[in-house]
């Protein structure tokens, strides 16, 4: 087993911030999929119909994206090289549901520009985590 290079301070900051970020995503996923009445009360009927109408493949890829991101954050904090493939799986799993939402369904109409911008933000954070974890693995910080 090889010894890891010292962890830079930014690894802990990024790890903790992204753990919280991904916990919020996991919470949203669980509340939506369990149709938690209190949580879902923030959405109007058109949005609820949209969320509850997701095809099974969409939900499966959403789960991979959410749980892969959460696993990646935990693995990053544990300084494991598997953080990089976990973040990559999360990022790749986001692609088809996003294309479906904003290109082949009424996601833009239902979620509006704010939903679209937030989705872009999620993509950018996810891509950043892929690149960051790969860089940390290359530098020997993640083993």
Secondary structure as UniProt FT lines:
FT   HELIX           9..33
FT   TURN            34..35
FT   HELIX           37..40
FT   TURN            41..42
FT   HELIX           45..52
FT   HELIX           56..77
FT   TURN            78..79
FT   HELIX           82..99
FT   HELIX           100..104
FT   HELIX           107..138
FT   TURN            139..140
//
